Amino acid sequence: MEQDVFTLPEGLTDAAVLPSWEALPDFGLYMDQVITLLDQYLRFLPADKDGHIVSASAINNYVRLKIMPAPVKRKYHRTHLAHLLMILPMKQTVGIADMPRILPGDADEAATRSAYEDFSAQFSKSAQFFTEQVHALAQKQGGDGEEAVRRLAWGCVLVSSFADMLAGQLIGRLPAPAAEEKGKK
């Protein structure tokens, strides 16, 4: 029996739910624990060759670039997890240089929590919207087989391209982080 060509990949949208702030561990985790937890939370994202969503070197790079706060005595806390849960889905589209414009940076816990809760709500709405749009697009395409899959792929690529362009323009309207502004003077 052939699978419906317009069925979304298993887990793509049903797993695309971020944990609530309260569900994030409220104690320090070591890097390997953070990576394991992120693999569970973000299982809908593509994994690397080692089967992980993110590497330790990537997390260290985010800290070095001040996209997220540094760990406290080599331990990562709720605010660090929140940053990573925002960074990793967005890095599929947003360049690392633009991340500081749309993330809370080294903000205090209350500001990070507020940003994470807003991001999480928008994430859920976007995942639901995406699912609805793909199903609507699939119904409009009609047919089956390779041509139908190709048309649906074109539609997804084009929607993604337009969304990327708009996101880039919107991010460009946001003020540069203070450190970036100082470097321009």
N, C-alpha and C positions, 0 to 999 in steps of 0.2 A: 504494500500500500504506500503510495507516494504521499509525502508530507505536503501540506498546504504551503505553496511557495511564499505566501505572505505572512506566515507565522514568524513572529519575532524570535530571535535566538533565546533559548531557555535562560531564564533568570535576568534578562536584560532590564525589564521594567518592574517585575514583581520584587526583585532584589534591590532595585534602585531606590532605597529608602535609607536615609541617614539616621543614625541613632540620635535620640534626644540628648540635650545637654546633660540631664540628670543620669542618663544611661552610660555616659562616658566615665571611665574609672576616675575616682577622686583620690588617687594615690600615685606615687611615682612609679614609672615603668622603665625598664632598660630598653635599649634600642631593639633587640631581638623580639621582645614582647610587643613593642609598638608595631613592628612590621607584621607580626602574626595577627594582631588585632586589626590592623588596616586591611590585611588580606581577607579577613572575615567580613568586615564592614563594607568593603568596596569590591566584592567578588564579581560585580558586573563589569568592572574595568578590565582591559586586557592586561594579562600578566607578562612578566619578562621571562627570559629563558629558564630562570630558576623557579618560576611559578609564583613570583611575588609581584605585588602591585607597585612596590617602591623598594629601593635599595637603601642601605645605610648611607652610602656616599651621596645619594640624592638628598636625603634628609639633612645631612651635614652641609650640603651645598645651599639648601634653603636657609639654614641658620647663618651661614657665612654671608649670604647675599641679603640678610636681614629681612627675608620674606616672612620669617617666623622667629619667635624668641628662642634664645639659646636654652638648652636643658639646664636644670638646676642640679648640680653635683651628678652629672651624667644621667639624670632621670628626667623623663618626660611626663608632664601632668596633663590635666584636662584641657588647658589652654593650648598646649602643643598639639594634642590630638585634634582639637577643633580646627586649628590652622591646617593641619594635614588633610583633614576631611574636606576642607574647602579647596586647598591647592590641587590635590590629585585629580578630582573630576574636571577642574578647569584647565589643567595643564594640557589636556587633550586639544584645546583650542587657543588658549591665551598664552602668549609668550611670557617667559619667566621675567623679562624686563618690565612687563606691565602688571605683574602680580601685586607689587607694593601699592599701586594706585587703587586697587579694589579690595585689599585685605586690611584687617585692623593693625597689622604690623606688631609693634611691641606694646600694644595697648594693655591696659589693666584687665583683670579678669571680667569685670562687669561689661566693659566695652567688647571684649572678645566674645562673651556669652551672647550679647545682643546681636553682634554681627553673625555669629554662628546660627542662632535661632532664625534670623531673617534669611540667611543663605539656605538653611535646611528647608524652610517653608517654600522658598522659591524653587529649590531643587525638586521637591515633591510635586509642585504644580507643573514644573517643566517636564518631568518624567511622565506625568499623566497626559499632558498636552501632546507630547511626542507620540505616545502610544495611540492616542485618538487620531492624530494626523496621519500616522503611518497606515492605520486601518482605513481611514477615509481615502487616502491616496491609492491604496491597494484596490479598494472597491471601484474607484474611477478608472484604474488601469485595465481591470478586467483581464480575461484570458488566463492562460497558464503556460507553464514551460519557460524556456530560456528568454523569450522576448518579453514576457511579463516581468520576469525578474530583472532584466536589463532596464526596462522602463521605470520600475520601482527604484532601482539603484540610482538611476539618473535623477529622479525626483528627490531622493534623500541627499545626494551629493549637491544638488542645486540649492535645496533648502539650507544645507549646512554652509555652503558658500555665502549665501545671502546673510545668514545669521553671523558668520565670522566677520563679514564686512561691517555689519551694523555694530557688533560688539567692539570691533576695533575703533570705530568712530566714537562710540559712547565712552570707551575707556580713555580715548584721547581728550575728551572734554573734562575728565577728572583732574584735579590738581596733582602735580607731581609731589611725591613724598619730600619732606623737608631736606633730607640728606641729598637728594637729587638736585633740588633747587640750589643748595649751597655750592655744589660742584659746577654749576653753570656760571656762577659769578666770577 
